[in-house]
């Protein structure tokens, strides 16, 4: 864990967050800087800085994150209308917190290209 990692502090319950899913490996919570009516961040409990740091030992987490995102989207009622999943990797892609996280966005029409 990076001592100053915001998501590790949320994971460790040192910072309060609106958690909507958790298990032994993942945590999902509402984004405080919401960009859509539904904006959830899904993180692995294990601190991994960037998508490019994922390796064979932990790559299964990415698939599990996507499955959890689908369940959250279904529970939120946006599965049929559509939702977007986004991983940002590095500063030029918009990654601000260096702990991998999957953005789940939905609940409104999302434009393309995204920005």
GROMACS elastic network, one bead per residue, 0.5 to 0.9 nm:
[ bonds ]
;  ai    aj funct       b0    kb
    1     4     6  0.84159   500
    1     5     6  0.72361   500
    1     8     6  0.67421   500
    1    46     6  0.77920   500
    1    47     6  0.54595   500
    1    48     6  0.83749   500
    2     5     6  0.52585   500
    2     6     6  0.89510   500
    2     8     6  0.76094   500
    2    47     6  0.75997   500
    2    99     6  0.89448   500
    3     6     6  0.86940   500
    3     8     6  0.80878   500
    3     9     6  0.84216   500
    4     7     6  0.89917   500
    4     8     6  0.81241   500
    4     9     6  0.79541   500
    5     8     6  0.53009   500
    5     9     6  0.64069   500
    5    10     6  0.88261   500
    5    47     6  0.87039   500
    5    97     6  0.73190   500
    5    98     6  0.72829   500
    5    99     6  0.72280   500
    6     9     6  0.51249   500
    6    10     6  0.63284   500
    6    11     6  0.86546   500
    6    15     6  0.80221   500
    6    97     6  0.72091   500
    6    98     6  0.88078   500
    6    99     6  0.84079   500
    7    11     6  0.60027   500
    7    12     6  0.84720   500
    7    15     6  0.87320   500
    7    43     6  0.78123   500
    7    45     6  0.87414   500
    7    47     6  0.85736   500
    7    97     6  0.76976   500
    7    98     6  0.86431   500
    7    99     6  0.66726   500
    7   101     6  0.89146   500
    8    12     6  0.60483   500
    8    13     6  0.84824   500
    8    14     6  0.85543   500
    8    45     6  0.74416   500
    8    46     6  0.84419   500
    8    47     6  0.70507   500
    8    99     6  0.79341   500
    9    12     6  0.50397   500
    9    13     6  0.61071   500
    9    14     6  0.50288   500
    9    15     6  0.56845   500
    9    16     6  0.88247   500
   10    14     6  0.58677   500
   10    16     6  0.64409   500
   10    17     6  0.65342   500
   11    14     6  0.76588   500
   11    15     6  0.81544   500
   11    27     6  0.70422   500
   11    43     6  0.87525   500
   11    44     6  0.89751   500
   11    45     6  0.65107   500
   12    15     6  0.77116   500
   12    45     6  0.89490   500
   13    16     6  0.61506   500
   13    17     6  0.79687   500
   16    19     6  0.86814   500
   17    29     6  0.65597   500
   17    30     6  0.73876   500
   17    31     6  0.87603   500
   17    32     6  0.85634   500
   18    28     6  0.85887   500
   18    29     6  0.53367   500
   18    30     6  0.56243   500
   18    31     6  0.84060   500
   18    32     6  0.88811   500
   19    22     6  0.74236   500
   19    27     6  0.73053   500
   19    28     6  0.58076   500
   19    30     6  0.66532   500
   20    27     6  0.79826   500
   20    28     6  0.56996   500
   20    29     6  0.53162   500
   20    30     6  0.72950   500
   20    40     6  0.85155   500
   20    72     6  0.83520   500
   21    26     6  0.78579   500
   21    27     6  0.57388   500
   21    29     6  0.69228   500
   21    42     6  0.85792   500
   21    68     6  0.83231   500
   21    72     6  0.81901   500
   22    25     6  0.77002   500
   22    26     6  0.56077   500
   22    28     6  0.62233   500
   22    29     6  0.87909   500
   23    26     6  0.54694   500
   23    27     6  0.65992   500
   24    27     6  0.83863   500
   24    45     6  0.76652   500
   25    43     6  0.86096   500
   25    44     6  0.57272   500
   25    45     6  0.53333   500
   25    46     6  0.72802   500
   25    61     6  0.78115   500
   25    64     6  0.89959   500
   26    42     6  0.69681   500
   26    43     6  0.56726   500
   26    45     6  0.53332   500
   26    46     6  0.83205   500
   26    61     6  0.81562   500
   26    64     6  0.83034   500
   26    65     6  0.73186   500
   26    68     6  0.87163   500
   27    41     6  0.82182   500
   27    42     6  0.57774   500
   27    43     6  0.54015   500
   27    44     6  0.63187   500
   27    45     6  0.65869   500
   28    40     6  0.65291   500
   28    41     6  0.54780   500
   28    43     6  0.62771   500
   28    44     6  0.87912   500
   28    68     6  0.85437   500
   28    69     6  0.86404   500
   29    39     6  0.86406   500
   29    40     6  0.54875   500
   29    41     6  0.55000   500
   29    42     6  0.67067   500
   29    43     6  0.86905   500
   30    33     6  0.87333   500
   30    34     6  0.77586   500
   30    38     6  0.79458   500
   30    39     6  0.59784   500
   30    41     6  0.61707   500
   30    42     6  0.89095   500
   31    34     6  0.53095   500
   31    35     6  0.84022   500
   31    38     6  0.87852   500
   31    39     6  0.56806   500
   31    40     6  0.53676   500
   31    41     6  0.60059   500
   31   103     6  0.85132   500
   32    39     6  0.86037   500
   33    39     6  0.84356   500
   34    37     6  0.71962   500
   34    38     6  0.75306   500
   34    39     6  0.54798   500
   34    40     6  0.81516   500
   34   105     6  0.87166   500
   35    38     6  0.79637   500
   35    39     6  0.64141   500
   35   105     6  0.74235   500
   36    39     6  0.56178   500
   36   105     6  0.59269   500
   36   106     6  0.59960   500
   36   107     6  0.64501   500
   36   108     6  0.65925   500
   36   110     6  0.84492   500
   37   105     6  0.76524   500
   37   106     6  0.63972   500
   37   107     6  0.51649   500
   37   108     6  0.68279   500
   38    73     6  0.84588   500
   38    76     6  0.77669   500
   38    78     6  0.86203   500
   38    83     6  0.88390   500
   38   104     6  0.72855   500
   38   105     6  0.53927   500
   38   107     6  0.56097   500
   38   108     6  0.83994   500
   39   103     6  0.67576   500
   39   104     6  0.54817   500
   39   106     6  0.67387   500
   39   107     6  0.87418   500
   40    69     6  0.84354   500
   40    72     6  0.86633   500
   40   102     6  0.80469   500
   40   103     6  0.58417   500
   40   104     6  0.50783   500
   40   105     6  0.67521   500
   41    69     6  0.89299   500
   41   101     6  0.60235   500
   41   102     6  0.55241   500
   41   104     6  0.63220   500
   42    65     6  0.64555   500
   42    66     6  0.87582   500
   42    68     6  0.80640   500
   42    69     6  0.73736   500
   42   100     6  0.85796   500
   42   101     6  0.54028   500
   42   102     6  0.50289   500
   42   103     6  0.66117   500
   42   104     6  0.76976   500
   43    46     6  0.83601   500
   43    47     6  0.87937   500
   43    65     6  0.73947   500
   43    99     6  0.76072   500
   43   100     6  0.62726   500
   43   102     6  0.65508   500
   44    47     6  0.69639   500
   44    48     6  0.78544   500
   44    61     6  0.69226   500
   44    62     6  0.85823   500
   44    65     6  0.77450   500
   44    99     6  0.83935   500
   44   100     6  0.73444   500
   44   101     6  0.74238   500
   45    48     6  0.88345   500
   46    99     6  0.87972   500
   47    98     6  0.88423   500
   47    99     6  0.59065   500
   47   100     6  0.76632   500
   48    51     6  0.77105   500
   48    53     6  0.65699   500
   48    54     6  0.71642   500
   48    98     6  0.77382   500
   48    99     6  0.53496   500
   48   100     6  0.58500   500
   49    52     6  0.83479   500
   49    53     6  0.66158   500
   49    54     6  0.87087   500
   49    89     6  0.89988   500
   49    97     6  0.82415   500
   49   100     6  0.55525   500
   50    53     6  0.52495   500
   50    54     6  0.72466   500
   50    88     6  0.82108   500
   50    89     6  0.57213   500
   50    90     6  0.69541   500
   50    95     6  0.85928   500
   50    98     6  0.62493   500
   50    99     6  0.62945   500
   50   100     6  0.52361   500
   50   101     6  0.86060   500
   51    54     6  0.54632   500
   51    62     6  0.89978   500
   51    87     6  0.75621   500
   51    88     6  0.78695   500
   51    89     6  0.58791   500
   51    90     6  0.86727   500
   51    99     6  0.88469   500
   51   100     6  0.61557   500
   51   101     6  0.86592   500
   52    55     6  0.81340   500
   52    89     6  0.71868   500
   52    90     6  0.89543   500
   54    57     6  0.80124   500
   54    58     6  0.62078   500
   54    59     6  0.58208   500
   54    61     6  0.89559   500
   54    62     6  0.86023   500
   55    58     6  0.56719   500
   55    59     6  0.56182   500
   56    59     6  0.52850   500
   56    60     6  0.79163   500
   57    60     6  0.76291   500
   58    61     6  0.57655   500
   58    62     6  0.79651   500
   59    62     6  0.56781   500
   59    63     6  0.74529   500
   60    63     6  0.54089   500
   60    64     6  0.63844   500
   60    65     6  0.87308   500
   61    65     6  0.60221   500
   61    66     6  0.86629   500
   62    65     6  0.50726   500
   62    66     6  0.64097   500
   62    67     6  0.87860   500
   62   102     6  0.87627   500
   63    66     6  0.51631   500
   63    67     6  0.62956   500
   63    68     6  0.87011   500
   64    67     6  0.50447   500
   64    68     6  0.61551   500
   64    69     6  0.85161   500
   65    68     6  0.51765   500
   65    69     6  0.61325   500
   65    70     6  0.87318   500
   65   101     6  0.87525   500
   65   102     6  0.72072   500
   66    70     6  0.63080   500
   66    71     6  0.88037   500
   66    85     6  0.79845   500
   66   102     6  0.80199   500
   67    70     6  0.51498   500
   67    71     6  0.64611   500
   67    72     6  0.88034   500
   68    71     6  0.50765   500
   68    72     6  0.62148   500
   68    73     6  0.85624   500
   69    72     6  0.51135   500
   69    73     6  0.60729   500
   69    74     6  0.85731   500
   69    85     6  0.78990   500
   69   102     6  0.82930   500
   69   103     6  0.86322   500
   69   104     6  0.64434   500
   70    73     6  0.50379   500
   70    74     6  0.61490   500
   70    75     6  0.86103   500
   70    79     6  0.72992   500
   70   104     6  0.88480   500
   71    74     6  0.50960   500
   71    75     6  0.61557   500
   71    76     6  0.85471   500
   71    79     6  0.85986   500
   72    75     6  0.50417   500
   72    76     6  0.60382   500
   72    77     6  0.85893   500
   72    78     6  0.88819   500
   72    79     6  0.87532   500
   72   104     6  0.86304   500
   73    76     6  0.50511   500
   73    77     6  0.62074   500
   73    78     6  0.53374   500
   73    79     6  0.52531   500
   73    80     6  0.89749   500
   73    82     6  0.84890   500
   73    83     6  0.72417   500
   73   104     6  0.78459   500
   73   105     6  0.86567   500
   73   106     6  0.77275   500
   74    77     6  0.51396   500
   74    78     6  0.59962   500
   74    80     6  0.80048   500
   75    78     6  0.78576   500
   75    79     6  0.81797   500
   76    79     6  0.77799   500
   76   106     6  0.89146   500
   76   107     6  0.85390   500
   77    80     6  0.74209   500
   77    81     6  0.81505   500
   77   107     6  0.82519   500
   78    81     6  0.52810   500
   78    82     6  0.56263   500
   78    83     6  0.64517   500
   78   106     6  0.63067   500
   78   107     6  0.60733   500
   78   108     6  0.89356   500
   79    82     6  0.54071   500
   79    83     6  0.67777   500
   79   106     6  0.87326   500
   80    83     6  0.85271   500
   81   106     6  0.84196   500
   81   107     6  0.79076   500
   81   108     6  0.85897   500
   81   109     6  0.86998   500
   82   106     6  0.66126   500
   82   107     6  0.78657   500
   82   108     6  0.85606   500
   82   109     6  0.82751   500
   83   104     6  0.69447   500
   83   105     6  0.55411   500
   83   107     6  0.73317   500
   83   108     6  0.84224   500
   83   109     6  0.86601   500
   83   110     6  0.80764   500
   84   103     6  0.77284   500
   84   104     6  0.57963   500
   84   105     6  0.51101   500
   84   106     6  0.64026   500
   84   110     6  0.79161   500
   85   102     6  0.65204   500
   85   103     6  0.54769   500
   85   105     6  0.65412   500
   86   101     6  0.84798   500
   86   102     6  0.56507   500
   86   104     6  0.68173   500
   86   105     6  0.82744   500
   87    93     6  0.88972   500
   87    95     6  0.83762   500
   87   100     6  0.76010   500
   87   101     6  0.64425   500
   87   102     6  0.51045   500
   87   103     6  0.64859   500
   88    91     6  0.82456   500
   88    92     6  0.87473   500
   88    93     6  0.53619   500
   88    94     6  0.59327   500
   88    95     6  0.51049   500
   88    96     6  0.87090   500
   88   100     6  0.81131   500
   88   101     6  0.79430   500
   88   102     6  0.80121   500
   88   103     6  0.86767   500
   89    92     6  0.79051   500
   89    93     6  0.57403   500
   89    94     6  0.73355   500
   89    95     6  0.57286   500
   89    98     6  0.87117   500
   89   100     6  0.80456   500
   90    93     6  0.55353   500
   90    94     6  0.66246   500
   90    95     6  0.51138   500
   90    96     6  0.78454   500
   90    98     6  0.80436   500
   91    94     6  0.50927   500
   91    96     6  0.65223   500
   92    95     6  0.73458   500
   95    98     6  0.68509   500
   95   100     6  0.87592   500
   97   100     6  0.78187   500
   97   101     6  0.85628   500
   98   101     6  0.86199   500
  105   108     6  0.85375   500
  105   110     6  0.84299   500
  106   109     6  0.76069   500
  106   110     6  0.76068   500
  107   110     6  0.87520   500
  110   114     6  0.78806   500
  111   114     6  0.60283   500
  111   115     6  0.87402   500
  112   115     6  0.76802   500
